Amino acid sequence: MGIFVLGGVVFIVTFILFKISAFKKTSSDQSWKKLAAVTIVDYLVLVVGTLVTGILFMTFYSIGHA
């Protein structure tokens, strides 16, 4: 159970760091629609990456304990 909680915490911290980086790179004349689109894309990339990493981890764990 701890590994899943840790994964969730890492996901949240990474997402926050992505958003801080995005806000630092944007100029004041960019639209909020564009920032919202970037936020959604970042979120989807992080969700897919978290799921794929979790699947790989569980696969290697299962192989190692077979």
C-alpha positions, 0 to 999 in steps of 0.5 A: 500500500505504501508504494501506491501512496508514494506514487501518488505523492510523486505524481502530485509533486511532479504535476505541481513542478510542471505547472510552476515551470509552465507559468515561468515560461509563459508571457503575460499576453498568452491566453488562459485557454492555451494554458488550460490546454497545456495543463490538460496535456501535462496531466494526461502525460503524467497519468499515462506515465504513472500507469505505465510505470506502475504496470512495469513495476508490478510486472518486474515484481511479479517476475522477480517473485515467481 
